[in-house]
């Protein structure tokens, strides 16, 4: 029997009169890789933020490993977030820090590792993304693909149980997109992580997804395997996967 890592129960969120999420319910099992599709403004990023209490929903609840995220104390929430990794569109590297310092930052800020332990974890994370040679470079010296890899290394350096990806391949060429997508899949298998990924990129989704959902007008309109969604004769899905989604 599958065990739930994430359970989203009847979440709704509006900004003034604009309803972004409308009674959304969803579950993600341990080890599962879920991809979330949807046009701009359909609430994909808002859903991720509600999951980790960066935003508070107007209605509904979110459970991560059985814990109600929105009833946790600040201390309990901080502990929960230690087991969650984030990779955002920009990779969110600190430009004033070297690669070594960027990777060490979450370890020093949130944990009590020795200097030797931090160095070993930085080295291992860079080896996992094949960028050991970049350890002393600054973000400005990195290509777009390298920045994504370093962002990914920093996201997984704490070996999180749950990874959240917000458009992980945006702005990358088709070859680099496939490289990053395969790397995401490989790392998730190695570390036995659960993941939820927001993307418009079908090539990426084909590599990383076990299951996909499509948000439309604040609701989950479709759910199933990626193959089922892409071959659907439904007019909305057909239009979405042939016009709004990048295919190389």
C-alpha positions in Angstrom: 0.0 0.0 0.0 1.4 3.4 -1.0 2.2 5.9 1.7 1.4 9.6 1.3 4.2 12.1 1.5 1.9 15.0 0.6 -1.8 15.4 1.0 -3.5 18.6 -0.2 -7.1 18.8 1.0 -9.7 21.2 -0.5 -7.2 24.2 -0.8 -8.6 27.5 -2.0 -6.8 30.8 -2.4 -7.8 34.1 -3.9 -6.1 37.5 -4.2 -8.9 40.1 -3.9 -11.5 38.9 -6.4 -9.2 36.7 -8.4 -9.6 33.0 -7.4 -6.2 31.3 -8.0 -7.0 27.9 -6.4 -10.5 26.6 -6.1 -11.1 23.5 -3.9 -7.9 21.7 -5.0 -7.3 18.2 -3.5 -4.3 16.1 -4.4 -2.0 13.5 -2.9 1.6 12.5 -3.7 3.0 9.1 -2.5 6.5 8.6 -1.1 9.0 8.3 -4.0 6.6 9.6 -6.6 7.4 12.3 -9.1 4.4 14.5 -9.9 4.4 17.1 -12.6 2.0 20.0 -12.5 1.0 21.7 -15.8 -1.1 24.8 -16.4 -1.2 28.1 -18.2 0.3 31.2 -16.6 -1.8 32.4 -13.7 -3.5 29.1 -13.0 -2.1 28.8 -9.5 0.8 26.4 -9.9 3.4 28.4 -8.0 0.8 29.4 -5.4 0.1 25.8 -4.8 3.7 25.1 -4.0 3.9 28.1 -1.7 0.8 27.0 0.2 2.4 23.6 0.7 5.2 25.0 2.7 3.3 27.9 4.3 5.0 30.7 2.3 1.4 31.5 1.6 -1.6 30.7 3.8 -4.7 29.3 1.9 -8.1 30.8 2.5 -9.5 27.3 3.0 -8.2 23.8 3.2 -5.3 21.9 4.7 -1.9 20.6 3.7 -0.3 17.6 5.3 3.4 16.6 4.8 4.2 13.2 6.2 1.0 13.4 8.2 1.7 16.8 9.7 -0.7 19.7 9.2 1.6 22.4 7.8 -0.7 25.2 8.7 -1.0 24.3 12.4 2.7 23.9 13.0 4.6 26.4 15.3 7.4 28.4 13.7 9.9 26.0 15.3 8.1 22.9 14.0 7.7 24.5 10.5 11.5 25.2 10.4 12.2 21.6 11.2 9.8 20.4 8.5 11.4 22.7 5.9 14.8 21.1 6.6 13.5 18.1 4.8 12.2 20.0 1.8 14.4 21.2 -1.1 13.5 24.0 -3.5 14.7 24.7 -7.0 13.3 27.9 -8.6 13.5 29.2 -12.1 16.5 31.4 -11.5 18.4 28.8 -9.4 18.4 31.6 -6.8 22.2 31.6 -6.2 23.8 34.4 -4.2 25.9 36.4 -6.6 28.2 37.6 -3.9 29.1 34.1 -2.8 31.3 31.5 -4.5 29.9 28.1 -5.5 31.4 26.6 -2.3 29.8 29.3 -0.2 26.4 29.0 -1.9 26.3 25.2 -1.2 27.6 25.5 2.3 25.1 28.2 3.3 22.0 26.0 4.0 24.2 23.6 5.9 25.6 26.3 8.1 22.3 28.1 8.6 20.1 25.2 9.4 22.3 22.4 10.8 25.2 21.8 13.2 27.8 20.2 11.0 31.5 20.6 11.5 33.6 22.4 9.0 35.0 19.1 7.8 31.5 17.7 7.4 30.4 20.8 5.4 33.4 20.5 3.1 32.6 16.8 2.5 29.0 17.4 1.7 29.8 20.3 -0.7 32.3 18.0 -2.5 29.8 15.2 -2.7 27.0 17.4 -4.0 29.2 18.9 -6.7 30.3 15.4 -7.7 26.7 14.4 -8.1 26.1 17.2 -10.6 29.6 16.7 -12.2 30.8 20.2 -11.4 33.6 19.6 -8.9 35.9 21.9 -10.9 33.5 24.9 -10.3 33.8 24.9 -6.5 35.6 28.3 -6.4 33.8 30.0 -9.3 31.4 32.9 -8.8 27.8 32.6 -10.2 28.6 35.2 -12.8 31.2 32.9 -14.3 28.7 30.1 -14.9 26.6 29.3 -17.9 22.8 28.9 -17.6 23.1 25.1 -17.5 25.9 25.3 -14.9 23.8 27.6 -12.7 20.9 25.2 -12.8 23.3 22.3 -11.8 24.7 24.3 -8.9 21.2 25.3 -7.9 20.2 21.7 -7.9 23.3 20.7 -5.9 22.4 23.3 -3.3 18.8 22.0 -3.2 19.8 18.4 -2.6 22.9 19.0 -0.4 20.7 18.5 2.8 19.3 15.2 1.3 15.7 16.3 1.5 12.8 13.9 1.5 10.7 16.2 -0.7 11.8 18.3 -3.6 9.8 21.2 -5.2 10.8 22.4 -8.6 9.4 25.6 -10.2 10.2 25.5 -13.9 13.6 23.8 -13.5 14.5 24.0 -17.2 13.2 27.4 -18.2 15.6 29.3 -20.5 17.7 26.3 -21.4 18.4 24.9 -24.8 16.9 21.5 -25.7 20.1 19.6 -25.1 20.8 21.1 -21.7 17.1 20.7 -20.8 17.4 16.9 -21.3 20.7 16.8 -19.4 19.2 18.7 -16.4 16.0 16.6 -16.5 17.9 13.3 -16.5 20.1 14.6 -13.7 16.9 15.5 -11.7 15.6 12.0 -12.2 18.9 10.3 -11.4 19.3 12.3 -8.2 15.8 11.6 -7.1 16.4 7.9 -7.5 19.7 8.0 -5.7 18.3 9.9 -2.8 14.9 8.3 -2.8 13.1 11.7 -2.8 9.5 12.6 -3.6 9.1 15.5 -6.0 6.5 18.0 -7.3 7.6 19.8 -10.4 5.9 22.8 -12.1 6.9 23.0 -15.8 5.7 24.0 -19.2 8.4 21.8 -20.7 7.1 18.5 -22.1 10.6 17.2 -22.8 11.4 17.6 -19.2 8.2 16.1 -18.0 8.6 13.0 -20.2 11.9 12.3 -18.4 11.0 13.1 -14.7 7.3 12.4 -14.3 5.5 9.3 -12.9 2.1 11.2 -13.0 0.9 14.5 -14.2 -2.0 16.9 -13.4 -3.2 19.9 -15.3 -4.6 23.0 -13.5 -7.2 25.1 -15.3 -9.1 28.0 -13.8 -7.9 27.1 -10.3 -9.1 23.5 -10.4 -7.4 20.2 -11.2 -9.0 19.5 -14.6 -7.0 16.4 -15.6 -4.9 13.8 -13.8 -3.1 10.7 -15.1 0.0 9.4 -16.8 1.7 11.9 -19.1 1.1 9.6 -22.1 -2.6 9.6 -21.4 -2.7 13.4 -21.2 -0.7 14.0 -24.3 -2.7 11.6 -26.5 -6.1 12.8 -25.2 -8.6 14.0 -27.8 -10.0 16.5 -25.3 -9.9 19.9 -27.0 -8.3 21.7 -24.0 -5.6 19.2 -23.5 -4.9 18.9 -27.2 -4.5 22.7 -27.5 -2.4 22.9 -24.3 0.1 20.2 -25.3 0.5 21.4 -28.9 0.7 25.2 -28.3 1.5 26.1 -24.7 4.0 23.4 -24.0 7.5 23.4 -25.3 8.4 20.3 -27.4 11.7 19.8 -29.1 
